[in-house]
Amino acid sequence: MASDKKKSTGAPPLDFAKILSRTVIACGLIVLIGGGVLLEGQVERYLMRDGRFYLERAPEYGDPPPNLHIEGLRYTRRDMVAKIFEEDLGRSVFLLPLDRRRAELLANSWVKEATVSRLWPNRIDVRVVERKPVAFVKQQGGADTTVIDGDGVLMDAPPAASFSLPVVAGVGPDVADEVRRFRMHRVERLIRDLGDRVKAIGEIDASDAENLRVVQPFRGRAVTLILGNRNFQMRYNNFLSMSDQLLEKLPNAVTFDLRLEEQVTAAEEQKIGRKHGE
């Protein structure tokens, strides 16, 4: 016979001990988090307001701040770098925006790399790597006041600096950055290949990076040497070794195409001349 007992369908009894334990843990976490936030806020206020963390102003106007340490400058003016940190003077180094100051340093065309570090309690270290000038940029009017590095970045030549560099045409500010960079990579390789002999060169024409031209004085005249895009040292040396024979046969030649190692094509004042070696 079926049992008359009713089946139990109600919820299981509550475990008040577990509920109490979880409530205590949750309250403890809330207290810890709140205390941590409060403590963090107190620490931040301490770092911002305590004078021991302040970036000091220079005792005399125009001098760099004593706790701003700058390294790596050769062509970049120190006062221009110090001016970037002007609004940070007299307040805590904790507030100094490191990434923004680094970006402002990199906005200077001479600065290739820069790091800005905060050293407690109140010192800022700035380390700069400057660009290396490779050549002067030929500009209209012949003013050689702009220099360029191997990546095609243009910089104003410092007034007090003295450079012994060739002049390069075809890499001025009117040339697109990517094109200028490509041309200067080719020019830099030419300069590296020629070594000390580049001192004899008056101008490098990089308007056509596949056909670099150099202009230099040679035996009382200005000659143009077409060196192409590779084997610069060998082609230049070929010209020097053959120069006596070339000038004897072509005394009025002013342009020499050296792109073919077996022969040299010469031209006299824009007129096509004979091929030496044919």
N, C-alpha and C positions, 0 to 999 in steps of 0.2 A: 504494500500500500504506500501511496505517496505521502511523504512527510508533510505535516502541517506547518513546519518552520518556515518563516519568511527569509528570502535571500537578502543579504546585506548589500544595499546599493549606495550608501552614503560615502563621503570623502573620508580618507584616512585621518586619524587624529593629528592635530597640529603638534610639531616638535618645537615647543617654546624655547628650549635650550639652544637649538640651532639658530632660530630666528634672532634671539638675543645676542648670540655670538657674532653673527653676521652684521647686526646693527652696530655693535661695538667696534668691529673692524672698520666698517664704512665710516663711522664717525671719526675714528682715529686717523684714517687716510685723509679725510677732509681737513682735520686739524693740522696734519703734517704738511699737506699741500698749501694750505693757507699760511702756515708759519713759514714755509719756504719762500712763498711769494713775498711775504712781508719782510723776511730777512734779505731777499734779493733786492727789494726796493731800498732797504736801509743801506745795503752795500753800495748800490749805484749812487745814492745820494751822497754817501761818504766820498766815493771816488770823484764825484763831480764837484763837490764843494770844498774839500780839504785843500788848503793852499800848497801842501807838499806835492801835489800832483800837477800843479800849474806849469805851463810852458812860459818861462820867464821872458820878459821883454829885455832888450839890450839896454845897458845903462846909458848909452848915448845914442841919439837918433842917427840912423843910417848904418849902425853896426848890426851884424847878424845876431840873432838870439843866442845866448850862451849854451842853451840846452838843445839847439838844433844843429846836429852834426851832419855835414854834407861831404860826400866823397865822390871822386871820379870826374870832377869838372876840369876841363882844360880850355875849351872854347866858349862854353856857356857861362854867362855872367852869374856870379854867386848871388848878387843882390836880386837878380830876377828870380832865382830859385827861392830865396828867402821870402820874397814878396808873396809867393803862393801860399805861405803859411801865416800870412799877416793876421788874418782874422782869428787864428788859433792862439795868438799871444795873449797872455793874461788869463787863460782859462785852462781847465784840466785837459791833459792829454787823452783822458778817457773819452772825451767828446770829439776828438779829432777824427774825421772821416778818411781812413787810410786809402780806400779804393778811389775816392774822388780826388784826393791829392795826387795819387799816382797818375790818374788820367790827365790831370792838369800839367804834370811834368812832361808826359808823353806828347802833349800838344806842342811842345817846343821842338822845332824841326831838327835840332842838333841832338836831341835825346833819343837814343835807340831803345834802351831798356832802363827801367827805374824800379826801385823797391823803396817802400816807406814802412818803417818798423817803429813800434811803440815799445820803449824800454822803461820799465818802472824804476823809480816813481815818476820822473818828469822829463824824460829825454826822448827825442825823436831822431831816428837815424835815417838818412836819405843816401842811397847809393845809386849813382848814375853811370850808365855806359853810353858814351857819346858815339856818334857816327864818325866814320873815318872818311875825310874828303879824298876823292880820287882825281878830280879834274875841275878846272874852271869851266863854266858854261858860257859859250859864245853868245853874246846878245847884240842886239842892234846898237850901233854906236861904238862897239868894241869895248864896252865897260866890263871888266872882269871882276865883278863884285859878288857873284854867286858861285858857290861851289856845289858839287854833287857827289854823292857816295855811290858805291857799287850797286845799290838797289834802286838808283834813280831818284833818290830823295834830294830835293833842292834846299840849300841852306845859304843864308847870308854870311859872307865871309866876315869874321870879326875884324874890326879896324886895326887892332894891334897885332894880329896874327900875320905871319909870313909863310906863304906856301910856295913850293916849287913843283908846280903841277902842269900837265899839258892842258890845252884848251880843247874842248869838245863841242862840235856843232851838231845840231839835230836832236838835242835833248833838253830844249828849253821848256818853259812853263806852258807853251802852247801845245806840247805833245802830251797825249794821254798817258796816265800813270803807268798802265801795263806796258805800253809800247816803250816808254822811256826806260822802264825797268829792264825789259828785254835787251834794248840797245846797250844799256850800261853794263849788263852782264857780259856782253860781247866785247865791249871796250875794255873792261877790267881784265879780261883774259888776254887781250892784245898787250896791255900795259905789263901784265905779269910775264908774258912770253918774251917781250923785248928787254925787260930788265933795265939796266942802266942806260941802254941805248935810247930809251924813250925820252931822255933829257934833250936829245937833239931834235925832237919832233916839235914843231910849232903848233900844229893843229891836227886833231883827229875828226874826220867827218863821219858821223854815225847815222846820217839821214837814211842810208840803206844799210841795215845791219848785216845783210848778206854780202855786201861789198864795201867793207870799211876802207876809207882812204886816209892817208896821212900826208901832211904837207910839211916839208922841212927845208931849210936852206942847205944847198949842196953845191959847193964850188962856185959860189957867186951868183947862184940863181935859186929860186924857190921851185922845188920839184914836188909833184904829186905822185904818190905810190899807191896803187890799188892792190890791197892785200887780201880781199875776199873775206871769208868767214872762218878760216882755220889755217894752221901751219904758218902762223905769222912770223915766228922767228926764222924759219927756214927761208921763207920768201924774202924777208928783209935782208937776210945774209946773202941770198943769191944776188940781190941788187948790188950790194956793196962789193961783192967779189967780181961782178961783171961791169961795174960802173965805168972803169977806164975804157973798156972795149966799146961799151954802149955810147959814151959821150964822144968817142973818137969817130964812130960811124954816124952818130946822130947828134951833132953839136948843139942843135937848137931844140932838142926834145925837152919837154917840161912835164910830161905825164908818162908814167911807166906802169903797164898792167902786168902784175907779177903773179896772177892767179894760176898760170900754167908754169909748172916748175921747169919744163924743157925749153921754154921760149919766153921772150919778153916782148910785149907790144908797146911801142912808143908813139907818142903824138906830139906834134909841134904846134903850140898855141891853138888848141881845139881842132887841129887838122889831123886826120888819121895818118900815121906814119907807117914805116915798114916794120915787119916782124923780125926781130933778131933771133936767129937760130933756124929759120926756115931753109 
